[in-house]
Amino acid sequence: MAPLTIGAATLKNALLLAPMAGVSDVSLRTLCRRMGADMTVSEMVSAKALCYEQSSRQNAPLHTAPLANVSESDAPMAVQLFGNDPAFMREAAILIATGGYRGATGPRPVAIDINMGCPVHKVVSNGEGSALMKNPLRAAAIVSAIKGAVDLPVTVKIRAGWDDAHRNAVEFAKRMEAAGADLICVHGRTRQQMYAPGSDNGIIADVKAAVSVPVIGNGDLFTADAVLHMLKVTGCDGVMIARGALGNPFLFAEAAALLEGRPYTPPTAAERLAMALEHAADIIARKGERIGAAEARKHMAWYCKGLRGAATARGALMRAASLAEIKTIFDRLLVEETL
């Protein structure tokens, strides 16, 4: 498989970490990059929230701007914007592309990604996310507005369509390409399906055949074999791994080994939990013990999946308030795993 170039980045295996609100923060992105992810994408950044935050008083706390920051450890990274107003989207894209926003740190992102796939109600009820697939004219206007304003590649993440009666990914992708999109990522489910089992590789293949820009496949990538299968049956130029990386950043290393024809040794239980503890420590170091431990809990529960005594451990982890407590729970879990 040939490397994929996105702006200034060359992606050897084109294995990308998907944007996941409240999940794919800098701590997870850093671990996935180390494990072999060629590129990451930020959590969703509200265009309106970023613009309004920048126009607020200078000493006002920043909540949105930090989501757009790239660090050396998770680069190359695209910043994903969501919104439905071309003017706000354009303004936010300029702020991000130039680093001209209050609170900006780190290198520039490698691309501006536009979210047209988020299915959650509070997003689509505002005409944002996957609701834009019902409004291709507005979606195209957003792409065109951003493309004409920044010197970074503009990428778009879409779904198969709004529902089974409106599986318009092919026509929609062609319109996004015409508006200036440099790459399109396709999640093989409709908005109606949310995250129900059964992502459709066929619709990804159809989009790939219909456009000339690179296409990234997304959906149901929980194993390295699934990654290879999607690449083979769709002809897509790369894949974007989402839930498959939760509690398992090792998936990127396994997929890279498979694509490169190298042997791969799965992590032991001890190695999995050591990475989990490292993950928790990084979150806590960045956000403080009270907030960090609370945010780390869901990640720690995901790392325990499949281990003996995992159910009991997950219950204890949901109450853990410190890194020391998490370590104690993991120590007990390892004892059970070896019995």
Phi and psi in degrees as GROMACS dihedral restraints (atoms count N, CA, C in turn):
[ dihedral_restraints ]
;  ai    aj    ak    al  type     phi  dphi    fc
    3     4     5     6     1   -74.7    20    10
    4     5     6     7     1   145.6    20    10
    6     7     8     9     1   -59.4    20    10
    7     8     9    10     1   151.7    20    10
    9    10    11    12     1  -107.1    20    10
   10    11    12    13     1   131.6    20    10
   12    13    14    15     1  -104.4    20    10
   13    14    15    16     1   127.4    20    10
   15    16    17    18     1  -126.7    20    10
   16    17    18    19     1   106.3    20    10
   18    19    20    21     1    58.5    20    10
   19    20    21    22     1  -123.5    20    10
   21    22    23    24     1   -85.4    20    10
   22    23    24    25     1    -1.0    20    10
   24    25    26    27     1  -104.8    20    10
   25    26    27    28     1   136.4    20    10
   27    28    29    30     1  -110.7    20    10
   28    29    30    31     1   120.0    20    10
   30    31    32    33     1  -102.4    20    10
   31    32    33    34     1   107.6    20    10
   33    34    35    36     1   -56.5    20    10
   34    35    36    37     1   -50.3    20    10
   36    37    38    39     1  -111.9    20    10
   37    38    39    40     1    -2.9    20    10
   39    40    41    42     1    53.2    20    10
   40    41    42    43     1    46.8    20    10
   42    43    44    45     1  -101.3    20    10
   43    44    45    46     1   112.3    20    10
   45    46    47    48     1  -112.6    20    10
   46    47    48    49     1   145.9    20    10
   48    49    50    51     1   -90.4    20    10
   49    50    51    52     1   128.0    20    10
   51    52    53    54     1   -74.3    20    10
   52    53    54    55     1   156.0    20    10
   54    55    56    57     1   -75.2    20    10
   55    56    57    58     1   131.0    20    10
   57    58    59    60     1  -138.5    20    10
   58    59    60    61     1   112.9    20    10
   60    61    62    63     1   -59.1    20    10
   61    62    63    64     1   130.5    20    10
   63    64    65    66     1    74.7    20    10
   64    65    66    67     1     6.1    20    10
   66    67    68    69     1  -130.7    20    10
   67    68    69    70     1   -54.2    20    10
   69    70    71    72     1   -86.4    20    10
   70    71    72    73     1    60.3    20    10
   72    73    74    75     1   -80.3    20    10
   73    74    75    76     1  -176.3    20    10
   75    76    77    78     1   -60.3    20    10
   76    77    78    79     1   -31.3    20    10
   78    79    80    81     1   -65.5    20    10
   79    80    81    82     1   -47.4    20    10
   81    82    83    84     1   -68.9    20    10
   82    83    84    85     1   -41.4    20    10
   84    85    86    87     1   -59.3    20    10
   85    86    87    88     1   -41.0    20    10
   87    88    89    90     1   -63.8    20    10
   88    89    90    91     1   -44.1    20    10
   90    91    92    93     1   -64.7    20    10
   91    92    93    94     1   -41.8    20    10
   93    94    95    96     1   -67.1    20    10
   94    95    96    97     1   -36.4    20    10
   96    97    98    99     1   -62.4    20    10
   97    98    99   100     1   -42.9    20    10
   99   100   101   102     1   -64.9    20    10
  100   101   102   103     1   -31.4    20    10
  102   103   104   105     1   -82.3    20    10
  103   104   105   106     1    -9.5    20    10
  105   106   107   108     1   128.4    20    10
  106   107   108   109     1    -0.6    20    10
  108   109   110   111     1   -63.7    20    10
  109   110   111   112     1   129.5    20    10
  111   112   113   114     1   -79.3    20    10
  112   113   114   115     1   -22.0    20    10
  114   115   116   117     1  -159.9    20    10
  115   116   117   118     1   150.6    20    10
  117   118   119   120     1  -122.9    20    10
  118   119   120   121     1   167.6    20    10
  120   121   122   123     1  -131.8    20    10
  121   122   123   124     1   139.9    20    10
  123   124   125   126     1   -65.3    20    10
  124   125   126   127     1   166.6    20    10
  126   127   128   129     1   -62.4    20    10
  127   128   129   130     1   161.4    20    10
  129   130   131   132     1   -60.6    20    10
  130   131   132   133     1   134.3    20    10
  132   133   134   135     1  -114.9    20    10
  133   134   135   136     1   120.0    20    10
  135   136   137   138     1   -71.8    20    10
  136   137   138   139     1   122.7    20    10
  138   139   140   141     1   -61.7    20    10
  139   140   141   142     1   -46.2    20    10
  141   142   143   144     1   -63.7    20    10
  142   143   144   145     1   -44.0    20    10
  144   145   146   147     1   -61.8    20    10
  145   146   147   148     1   -41.0    20    10
  147   148   149   150     1   -64.1    20    10
  148   149   150   151     1   -45.4    20    10
  150   151   152   153     1   -65.5    20    10
  151   152   153   154     1   -44.2    20    10
  153   154   155   156     1   -66.3    20    10
  154   155   156   157     1   -39.0    20    10
  156   157   158   159     1   -62.2    20    10
  157   158   159   160     1   -38.1    20    10
  159   160   161   162     1   -70.1    20    10
  160   161   162   163     1   -25.1    20    10
  162   163   164   165     1   -90.9    20    10
  163   164   165   166     1    -1.7    20    10
  165   166   167   168     1   -78.8    20    10
  166   167   168   169     1   176.1    20    10
  168   169   170   171     1   -60.5    20    10
  169   170   171   172     1   148.9    20    10
  171   172   173   174     1   -60.1    20    10
  172   173   174   175     1   -29.6    20    10
  174   175   176   177     1   -96.3    20    10
  175   176   177   178     1     7.8    20    10
  177   178   179   180     1   -69.3    20    10
  178   179   180   181     1   142.9    20    10
  180   181   182   183     1   -63.9    20    10
  181   182   183   184     1   147.6    20    10
  183   184   185   186     1  -102.3    20    10
  184   185   186   187     1   125.2    20    10
  186   187   188   189     1  -114.6    20    10
  187   188   189   190     1   -35.3    20    10
  189   190   191   192     1   -89.8    20    10
  190   191   192   193     1   -42.4    20    10
  192   193   194   195     1   -53.1    20    10
  193   194   195   196     1   -43.0    20    10
  195   196   197   198     1   -59.4    20    10
  196   197   198   199     1   -26.4    20    10
  198   199   200   201     1   -66.4    20    10
  199   200   201   202     1   -23.3    20    10
  201   202   203   204     1   -91.9    20    10
  202   203   204   205     1    -4.4    20    10
  204   205   206   207     1   -78.4    20    10
  205   206   207   208     1   139.2    20    10
  207   208   209   210     1  -103.3    20    10
  208   209   210   211     1   141.6    20    10
  210   211   212   213     1  -114.9    20    10
  211   212   213   214     1   163.4    20    10
  213   214   215   216     1   -61.0    20    10
  214   215   216   217     1   -28.6    20    10
  216   217   218   219     1   -78.2    20    10
  217   218   219   220     1   -22.0    20    10
  219   220   221   222     1  -114.7    20    10
  220   221   222   223     1     5.7    20    10
  222   223   224   225     1   -79.7    20    10
  223   224   225   226     1   151.4    20    10
  225   226   227   228     1   -73.4    20    10
  226   227   228   229     1   137.8    20    10
  228   229   230   231     1  -135.0    20    10
  229   230   231   232     1   138.2    20    10
  231   232   233   234     1   -95.1    20    10
  232   233   234   235     1   146.8    20    10
  234   235   236   237     1   -99.0    20    10
  235   236   237   238     1   127.0    20    10
  237   238   239   240     1   -98.4    20    10
  238   239   240   241     1   122.6    20    10
  240   241   242   243     1  -100.4    20    10
  241   242   243   244     1   146.4    20    10
  243   244   245   246     1  -131.2    20    10
  244   245   246   247     1   150.2    20    10
  246   247   248   249     1   161.8    20    10
  247   248   249   250     1   174.8    20    10
  249   250   251   252     1  -130.6    20    10
  250   251   252   253     1     6.9    20    10
  252   253   254   255     1  -108.0    20    10
  253   254   255   256     1   114.3    20    10
  255   256   257   258     1   -55.5    20    10
  256   257   258   259     1   -36.2    20    10
  258   259   260   261     1   -67.1    20    10
  259   260   261   262     1   -45.9    20    10
  261   262   263   264     1   -65.5    20    10
  262   263   264   265     1   -41.6    20    10
  264   265   266   267     1   -62.1    20    10
  265   266   267   268     1   -41.3    20    10
  267   268   269   270     1   -63.5    20    10
  268   269   270   271     1   -46.5    20    10
  270   271   272   273     1   -62.6    20    10
  271   272   273   274     1   -44.0    20    10
  273   274   275   276     1   -64.6    20    10
  274   275   276   277     1   -39.9    20    10
  276   277   278   279     1   -63.3    20    10
  277   278   279   280     1   -39.4    20    10
  279   280   281   282     1   -63.8    20    10
  280   281   282   283     1   -44.4    20    10
  282   283   284   285     1   -57.8    20    10
  283   284   285   286     1   -43.4    20    10
  285   286   287   288     1   -72.8    20    10
  286   287   288   289     1   -44.4    20    10
  288   289   290   291     1   -65.7    20    10
  289   290   291   292     1   -31.8    20    10
  291   292   293   294     1   -95.6    20    10
  292   293   294   295     1   -10.9    20    10
  294   295   296   297     1    68.7    20    10
  295   296   297   298     1    23.1    20    10
  297   298   299   300     1   -91.4    20    10
  298   299   300   301     1    31.8    20    10
  300   301   302   303     1  -115.6    20    10
  301   302   303   304     1   148.9    20    10
  303   304   305   306     1   -64.0    20    10
  304   305   306   307     1   127.8    20    10
  306   307   308   309     1    98.0    20    10
  307   308   309   310     1     1.6    20    10
  309   310   311   312     1   -68.9    20    10
  310   311   312   313     1   134.1    20    10
  312   313   314   315     1  -142.0    20    10
  313   314   315   316     1   160.9    20    10
  315   316   317   318     1    79.4    20    10
  316   317   318   319     1  -176.6    20    10
  318   319   320   321     1   -72.4    20    10
  319   320   321   322     1   170.4    20    10
  321   322   323   324     1   -71.9    20    10
  322   323   324   325     1   151.7    20    10
  324   325   326   327     1   -68.5    20    10
  325   326   327   328     1   161.1    20    10
  327   328   329   330     1   -84.3    20    10
  328   329   330   331     1   -18.6    20    10
  330   331   332   333     1  -162.9    20    10
  331   332   333   334     1   162.7    20    10
  333   334   335   336     1  -105.5    20    10
  334   335   336   337     1   120.0    20    10
  336   337   338   339     1  -104.0    20    10
  337   338   339   340     1   140.9    20    10
  339   340   341   342     1  -110.9    20    10
  340   341   342   343     1   124.1    20    10
  342   343   344   345     1   -81.3    20    10
  343   344   345   346     1   112.8    20    10
  345   346   347   348     1  -127.2    20    10
  346   347   348   349     1    27.4    20    10
  348   349   350   351     1  -130.3    20    10
  349   350   351   352     1   -14.6    20    10
  351   352   353   354     1   -60.2    20    10
  352   353   354   355     1   128.2    20    10
  354   355   356   357     1   -98.6    20    10
  355   356   357   358     1    -3.5    20    10
  357   358   359   360     1   -69.3    20    10
  358   359   360   361     1   148.4    20    10
  360   361   362   363     1   -59.7    20    10
  361   362   363   364     1   -43.5    20    10
  363   364   365   366     1   -66.7    20    10
  364   365   366   367     1   -19.7    20    10
  366   367   368   369     1   -87.4    20    10
  367   368   369   370     1   -51.5    20    10
  369   370   371   372     1   -69.7    20    10
  370   371   372   373     1   -25.0    20    10
  372   373   374   375     1   -66.7    20    10
  373   374   375   376     1   -17.9    20    10
  375   376   377   378     1   -97.7    20    10
  376   377   378   379     1     9.6    20    10
  378   379   380   381     1    77.0    20    10
  379   380   381   382     1    18.6    20    10
  381   382   383   384     1  -107.4    20    10
  382   383   384   385     1   178.2    20    10
  384   385   386   387     1    59.2    20    10
  385   386   387   388     1  -135.4    20    10
  387   388   389   390     1   -68.8    20    10
  388   389   390   391     1   -12.9    20    10
  390   391   392   393     1   -62.6    20    10
  391   392   393   394     1   -24.7    20    10
  393   394   395   396     1   -65.8    20    10
  394   395   396   397     1   -19.4    20    10
  396   397   398   399     1   -70.4    20    10
  397   398   399   400     1   -13.8    20    10
  399   400   401   402     1   -89.3    20    10
  400   401   402   403     1    -5.7    20    10
  402   403   404   405     1  -134.7    20    10
  403   404   405   406     1    68.5    20    10
  405   406   407   408     1   -62.1    20    10
  406   407   408   409     1   -28.3    20    10
  408   409   410   411     1   -65.9    20    10
  409   410   411   412     1   -44.6    20    10
  411   412   413   414     1   -67.5    20    10
  412   413   414   415     1   -40.7    20    10
  414   415   416   417     1   -59.0    20    10
  415   416   417   418     1   -44.8    20    10
  417   418   419   420     1   -64.5    20    10
  418   419   420   421     1   -36.9    20    10
  420   421   422   423     1   -64.4    20    10
  421   422   423   424     1   -36.5    20    10
  423   424   425   426     1   -65.5    20    10
  424   425   426   427     1   -47.3    20    10
  426   427   428   429     1   -59.9    20    10
  427   428   429   430     1   -46.3    20    10
  429   430   431   432     1   -62.7    20    10
  430   431   432   433     1   -41.3    20    10
  432   433   434   435     1   -63.9    20    10
  433   434   435   436     1   -42.7    20    10
  435   436   437   438     1   -72.2    20    10
  436   437   438   439     1   -43.5    20    10
  438   439   440   441     1   -59.7    20    10
  439   440   441   442     1   -36.8    20    10
  441   442   443   444     1   -78.8    20    10
  442   443   444   445     1    -5.7    20    10
  444   445   446   447     1  -113.4    20    10
  445   446   447   448     1   -16.9    20    10
  447   448   449   450     1  -126.9    20    10
  448   449   450   451     1   161.0    20    10
  450   451   452   453     1  -103.2    20    10
  451   452   453   454     1    17.3    20    10
  453   454   455   456     1  -103.1    20    10
  454   455   456   457     1   155.3    20    10
  456   457   458   459     1   -59.2    20    10
  457   458   459   460     1   147.0    20    10
  459   460   461   462     1  -113.8    20    10
  460   461   462   463     1   119.4    20    10
  462   463   464   465     1  -115.1    20    10
  463   464   465   466     1   159.0    20    10
  465   466   467   468     1  -134.2    20    10
  466   467   468   469     1   133.9    20    10
  468   469   470   471     1  -110.0    20    10
  469   470   471   472     1   121.0    20    10
  471   472   473   474     1  -124.9    20    10
  472   473   474   475     1   175.5    20    10
  474   475   476   477     1  -114.5    20    10
  475   476   477   478     1  -179.7    20    10
  477   478   479   480     1   -63.8    20    10
  478   479   480   481     1   -25.3    20    10
  480   481   482   483     1   158.8    20    10
  481   482   483   484     1  -173.5    20    10
  483   484   485   486     1   -76.4    20    10
  484   485   486   487     1   -47.7    20    10
  486   487   488   489     1  -151.0    20    10
  487   488   489   490     1  -178.2    20    10
  489   490   491   492     1   -62.8    20    10
  490   491   492   493     1   -26.5    20    10
  492   493   494   495     1   -81.1    20    10
  493   494   495   496     1   -11.2    20    10
  495   496   497   498     1  -136.0    20    10
  496   497   498   499     1    62.1    20    10
  498   499   500   501     1   -88.7    20    10
  499   500   501   502     1    80.0    20    10
  501   502   503   504     1  -105.0    20    10
  502   503   504   505     1    23.0    20    10
  504   505   506   507     1   -57.7    20    10
  505   506   507   508     1   -39.8    20    10
  507   508   509   510     1   -65.3    20    10
  508   509   510   511     1   -52.3    20    10
  510   511   512   513     1   -64.0    20    10
  511   512   513   514     1   -38.5    20    10
  513   514   515   516     1   -65.1    20    10
  514   515   516   517     1   -45.7    20    10
  516   517   518   519     1   -61.7    20    10
  517   518   519   520     1   -40.4    20    10
  519   520   521   522     1   -62.4    20    10
  520   521   522   523     1   -38.0    20    10
  522   523   524   525     1   -69.2    20    10
  523   524   525   526     1   -37.1    20    10
  525   526   527   528     1   -66.7    20    10
  526   527   528   529     1   -39.4    20    10
  528   529   530   531     1   -62.1    20    10
  529   530   531   532     1   -44.1    20    10
  531   532   533   534     1   -63.4    20    10
  532   533   534   535     1   -30.0    20    10
  534   535   536   537     1   -79.0    20    10
  535   536   537   538     1   -12.0    20    10
  537   538   539   540     1   122.5    20    10
  538   539   540   541     1     2.9    20    10
  540   541   542   543     1   -61.6    20    10
  541   542   543   544     1   135.6    20    10
  543   544   545   546     1   -93.7    20    10
  544   545   546   547     1   -15.1    20    10
  546   547   548   549     1  -162.1    20    10
  547   548   549   550     1   147.0    20    10
  549   550   551   552     1  -129.7    20    10
  550   551   552   553     1   129.0    20    10
  552   553   554   555     1  -104.7    20    10
  553   554   555   556     1   130.7    20    10
  555   556   557   558     1  -117.0    20    10
  556   557   558   559     1   120.6    20    10
  558   559   560   561     1   -91.1    20    10
  559   560   561   562     1   124.6    20    10
  561   562   563   564     1   -78.2    20    10
  562   563   564   565     1    33.5    20    10
  564   565   566   567     1  -129.6    20    10
  565   566   567   568     1   155.2    20    10
  567   568   569   570     1   -82.6    20    10
  568   569   570   571     1   168.1    20    10
  570   571   572   573     1   -62.4    20    10
  571   572   573   574     1   -37.8    20    10
  573   574   575   576     1   -59.0    20    10
  574   575   576   577     1   -35.3    20    10
  576   577   578   579     1   -74.4    20    10
  577   578   579   580     1   -17.7    20    10
  579   580   581   582     1    52.9    20    10
  580   581   582   583     1  -112.9    20    10
  582   583   584   585     1  -122.1    20    10
  583   584   585   586     1    25.7    20    10
  585   586   587   588     1   -62.6    20    10
  586   587   588   589     1   151.2    20    10
  588   589   590   591     1   -56.2    20    10
  589   590   591   592     1   145.9    20    10
  591   592   593   594     1   108.3    20    10
  592   593   594   595     1    59.0    20    10
  594   595   596   597     1   -74.7    20    10
  595   596   597   598     1   140.8    20    10
  597   598   599   600     1   -98.4    20    10
  598   599   600   601     1   105.6    20    10
  600   601   602   603     1   -68.5    20    10
  601   602   603   604     1   -24.2    20    10
  603   604   605   606     1   -61.0    20    10
  604   605   606   607     1   -39.5    20    10
  606   607   608   609     1   -70.7    20    10
  607   608   609   610     1   -31.0    20    10
  609   610   611   612     1   -66.2    20    10
  610   611   612   613     1   -43.8    20    10
  612   613   614   615     1   -61.7    20    10
  613   614   615   616     1   -39.8    20    10
  615   616   617   618     1   -64.3    20    10
  616   617   618   619     1   -41.3    20    10
  618   619   620   621     1   -65.5    20    10
  619   620   621   622     1   -43.4    20    10
  621   622   623   624     1   -58.1    20    10
  622   623   624   625     1   -39.4    20    10
  624   625   626   627     1   -73.6    20    10
  625   626   627   628     1   -19.6    20    10
  627   628   629   630     1   -94.8    20    10
  628   629   630   631     1   -19.1    20    10
  630   631   632   633     1  -122.9    20    10
  631   632   633   634     1   162.1    20    10
  633   634   635   636     1  -101.0    20    10
  634   635   636   637     1   -14.2    20    10
  636   637   638   639     1   -80.0    20    10
  637   638   639   640     1   160.2    20    10
  639   640   641   642     1   -59.5    20    10
  640   641   642   643     1   146.6    20    10
  642   643   644   645     1  -123.5    20    10
  643   644   645   646     1   131.3    20    10
  645   646   647   648     1  -107.5    20    10
  646   647   648   649     1   133.3    20    10
  648   649   650   651     1   -94.8    20    10
  649   650   651   652     1   148.1    20    10
  651   652   653   654     1  -149.4    20    10
  652   653   654   655     1   139.7    20    10
  654   655   656   657     1   129.1    20    10
  655   656   657   658     1   122.5    20    10
  657   658   659   660     1    60.3    20    10
  658   659   660   661     1    39.2    20    10
  660   661   662   663     1  -101.8    20    10
  661   662   663   664     1    85.7    20    10
  663   664   665   666     1  -108.2    20    10
  664   665   666   667     1    -9.1    20    10
  666   667   668   669     1  -138.2    20    10
  667   668   669   670     1   160.8    20    10
  669   670   671   672     1   -64.4    20    10
  670   671   672   673     1   -35.5    20    10
  672   673   674   675     1   -62.7    20    10
  673   674   675   676     1   -36.8    20    10
  675   676   677   678     1   -66.6    20    10
  676   677   678   679     1   -36.5    20    10
  678   679   680   681     1   -61.2    20    10
  679   680   681   682     1   -49.7    20    10
  681   682   683   684     1   -62.6    20    10
  682   683   684   685     1   -41.0    20    10
  684   685   686   687     1   -62.0    20    10
  685   686   687   688     1   -45.6    20    10
  687   688   689   690     1   -60.8    20    10
  688   689   690   691     1   -43.5    20    10
  690   691   692   693     1   -61.6    20    10
  691   692   693   694     1   -40.1    20    10
  693   694   695   696     1   -71.7    20    10
  694   695   696   697     1   -45.3    20    10
  696   697   698   699     1   -83.5    20    10
  697   698   699   700     1   -19.3    20    10
  699   700   701   702     1  -103.7    20    10
  700   701   702   703     1   -23.6    20    10
  702   703   704   705     1    73.0    20    10
  703   704   705   706     1    12.2    20    10
  705   706   707   708     1   -66.9    20    10
  706   707   708   709     1   163.2    20    10
  708   709   710   711     1   -89.6    20    10
  709   710   711   712     1    -5.9    20    10
  711   712   713   714     1   176.6    20    10
  712   713   714   715     1   177.0    20    10
  714   715   716   717     1  -130.9    20    10
  715   716   717   718     1   155.5    20    10
  717   718   719   720     1  -120.4    20    10
  718   719   720   721     1   116.0    20    10
  720   721   722   723     1   -94.9    20    10
  721   722   723   724     1   131.7    20    10
  723   724   725   726     1  -116.6    20    10
  724   725   726   727     1   -99.2    20    10
  726   727   728   729     1   -61.3    20    10
  727   728   729   730     1   -23.9    20    10
  729   730   731   732     1   -62.5    20    10
  730   731   732   733     1   -21.0    20    10
  732   733   734   735     1   -89.3    20    10
  733   734   735   736     1    -7.6    20    10
  735   736   737   738     1   -74.3    20    10
  736   737   738   739     1   115.0    20    10
  738   739   740   741     1    76.0    20    10
  739   740   741   742     1     4.6    20    10
  741   742   743   744     1  -148.7    20    10
  742   743   744   745     1    60.0    20    10
  744   745   746   747     1   -59.7    20    10
  745   746   747   748     1   -18.5    20    10
  747   748   749   750     1   -61.1    20    10
  748   749   750   751     1   -19.4    20    10
  750   751   752   753     1   -56.7    20    10
  751   752   753   754     1   -35.1    20    10
  753   754   755   756     1   -65.7    20    10
  754   755   756   757     1   -40.4    20    10
  756   757   758   759     1   -66.3    20    10
  757   758   759   760     1   -40.4    20    10
  759   760   761   762     1   -65.9    20    10
  760   761   762   763     1   -43.9    20    10
  762   763   764   765     1   -65.7    20    10
  763   764   765   766     1   -41.4    20    10
  765   766   767   768     1   -62.6    20    10
  766   767   768   769     1   -40.9    20    10
  768   769   770   771     1   -63.4    20    10
  769   770   771   772     1   -42.0    20    10
  771   772   773   774     1   -64.3    20    10
  772   773   774   775     1   -43.7    20    10
  774   775   776   777     1   -66.9    20    10
  775   776   777   778     1   -30.9    20    10
  777   778   779   780     1   -94.4    20    10
  778   779   780   781     1    -0.3    20    10
  780   781   782   783     1    71.7    20    10
  781   782   783   784     1    28.6    20    10
  783   784   785   786     1  -102.4    20    10
  784   785   786   787     1   153.3    20    10
  786   787   788   789     1   -68.9    20    10
  787   788   789   790     1   153.6    20    10
  789   790   791   792     1  -136.1    20    10
  790   791   792   793     1   132.7    20    10
  792   793   794   795     1  -109.1    20    10
  793   794   795   796     1   116.0    20    10
  795   796   797   798     1   -61.5    20    10
  796   797   798   799     1   152.0    20    10
  798   799   800   801     1   -69.4    20    10
  799   800   801   802     1   147.8    20    10
  801   802   803   804     1   -74.3    20    10
  802   803   804   805     1   169.1    20    10
  804   805   806   807     1   -58.1    20    10
  805   806   807   808     1   -41.1    20    10
  807   808   809   810     1   -63.5    20    10
  808   809   810   811     1   -40.0    20    10
  810   811   812   813     1   -68.7    20    10
  811   812   813   814     1   -38.3    20    10
  813   814   815   816     1   -61.8    20    10
  814   815   816   817     1   -46.3    20    10
  816   817   818   819     1   -73.3    20    10
  817   818   819   820     1   -28.1    20    10
  819   820   821   822     1   -64.9    20    10
  820   821   822   823     1   -40.9    20    10
  822   823   824   825     1   -67.1    20    10
  823   824   825   826     1   -39.3    20    10
  825   826   827   828     1   -58.4    20    10
  826   827   828   829     1   -44.6    20    10
  828   829   830   831     1   -65.4    20    10
  829   830   831   832     1   -39.1    20    10
  831   832   833   834     1   -62.3    20    10
  832   833   834   835     1   -40.6    20    10
  834   835   836   837     1   -61.6    20    10
  835   836   837   838     1   -48.9    20    10
  837   838   839   840     1   -61.6    20    10
  838   839   840   841     1   -42.0    20    10
  840   841   842   843     1   -61.5    20    10
  841   842   843   844     1   -37.5    20    10
  843   844   845   846     1   -69.5    20    10
  844   845   846   847     1   -42.6    20    10
  846   847   848   849     1   -60.5    20    10
  847   848   849   850     1   -44.6    20    10
  849   850   851   852     1   -66.7    20    10
  850   851   852   853     1   -38.5    20    10
  852   853   854   855     1   -63.2    20    10
  853   854   855   856     1   -33.3    20    10
  855   856   857   858     1   -83.8    20    10
  856   857   858   859     1   -30.4    20    10
  858   859   860   861     1  -121.2    20    10
  859   860   861   862     1     0.5    20    10
  861   862   863   864     1    87.4    20    10
  862   863   864   865     1   157.0    20    10
  864   865   866   867     1   -67.1    20    10
  865   866   867   868     1   -41.7    20    10
  867   868   869   870     1   -64.7    20    10
  868   869   870   871     1   -53.9    20    10
  870   871   872   873     1   -72.1    20    10
  871   872   873   874     1   -42.2    20    10
  873   874   875   876     1   -62.7    20    10
  874   875   876   877     1   -44.3    20    10
  876   877   878   879     1   -62.9    20    10
  877   878   879   880     1   -40.4    20    10
  879   880   881   882     1   -63.5    20    10
  880   881   882   883     1   -41.6    20    10
  882   883   884   885     1   -72.8    20    10
  883   884   885   886     1   -27.2    20    10
  885   886   887   888     1   -76.4    20    10
  886   887   888   889     1   -19.5    20    10
  888   889   890   891     1   -56.0    20    10
  889   890   891   892     1   -48.0    20    10
  891   892   893   894     1   -63.8    20    10
  892   893   894   895     1   -38.5    20    10
  894   895   896   897     1   -62.9    20    10
  895   896   897   898     1   -44.0    20    10
  897   898   899   900     1   -62.1    20    10
  898   899   900   901     1   -38.1    20    10
  900   901   902   903     1   -64.3    20    10
  901   902   903   904     1   -37.6    20    10
  903   904   905   906     1   -66.3    20    10
  904   905   906   907     1   -37.3    20    10
  906   907   908   909     1   -63.9    20    10
  907   908   909   910     1   -25.7    20    10
  909   910   911   912     1   -80.4    20    10
  910   911   912   913     1   -11.4    20    10
  912   913   914   915     1   -53.2    20    10
  913   914   915   916     1   130.5    20    10
  915   916   917   918     1    87.7    20    10
  916   917   918   919     1    -8.6    20    10
  918   919   920   921     1   -86.8    20    10
  919   920   921   922     1   148.6    20    10
  921   922   923   924     1   -64.2    20    10
  922   923   924   925     1   129.8    20    10
  924   925   926   927     1    84.2    20    10
  925   926   927   928     1    12.1    20    10
  927   928   929   930     1   -63.3    20    10
  928   929   930   931     1   -38.5    20    10
  930   931   932   933     1   -60.9    20    10
  931   932   933   934     1   -45.9    20    10
  933   934   935   936     1   -64.8    20    10
  934   935   936   937     1   -41.6    20    10
  936   937   938   939     1   -63.2    20    10
  937   938   939   940     1   -41.7    20    10
  939   940   941   942     1   -61.7    20    10
  940   941   942   943     1   -40.0    20    10
  942   943   944   945     1   -60.9    20    10
  943   944   945   946     1   -42.4    20    10
  945   946   947   948     1   -69.1    20    10
  946   947   948   949     1   -39.0    20    10
  948   949   950   951     1   -63.8    20    10
  949   950   951   952     1   -32.3    20    10
  951   952   953   954     1   -68.8    20    10
  952   953   954   955     1   -10.2    20    10
  954   955   956   957     1  -110.9    20    10
  955   956   957   958     1    -5.0    20    10
  957   958   959   960     1   -64.1    20    10
  958   959   960   961     1   134.6    20    10
  960   961   962   963     1  -118.4    20    10
  961   962   963   964     1     5.9    20    10
  963   964   965   966     1  -156.7    20    10
  964   965   966   967     1   163.3    20    10
  966   967   968   969     1   -64.1    20    10
  967   968   969   970     1   -36.6    20    10
  969   970   971   972     1   -62.7    20    10
  970   971   972   973     1   -39.9    20    10
  972   973   974   975     1   -65.2    20    10
  973   974   975   976     1   -41.5    20    10
  975   976   977   978     1   -61.2    20    10
  976   977   978   979     1   -43.9    20    10
  978   979   980   981     1   -62.5    20    10
  979   980   981   982     1   -41.1    20    10
  981   982   983   984     1   -62.3    20    10
  982   983   984   985     1   -42.2    20    10
  984   985   986   987     1   -63.1    20    10
  985   986   987   988     1   -42.6    20    10
  987   988   989   990     1   -65.8    20    10
  988   989   990   991     1   -38.2    20    10
  990   991   992   993     1   -60.8    20    10
  991   992   993   994     1   -42.3    20    10
  993   994   995   996     1   -66.2    20    10
  994   995   996   997     1   -39.4    20    10
  996   997   998   999     1   -64.2    20    10
  997   998   999  1000     1   -38.5    20    10
  999  1000  1001  1002     1   -67.2    20    10
 1000  1001  1002  1003     1   -35.2    20    10
 1002  1003  1004  1005     1   -62.9    20    10
 1003  1004  1005  1006     1   -46.3    20    10
 1005  1006  1007  1008     1   -63.1    20    10
 1006  1007  1008  1009     1   -39.1    20    10
 1008  1009  1010  1011     1   -64.2    20    10
 1009  1010  1011  1012     1   -28.9    20    10
 1011  1012  1013  1014     1   -94.2    20    10
 1012  1013  1014  1015     1    -3.6    20    10
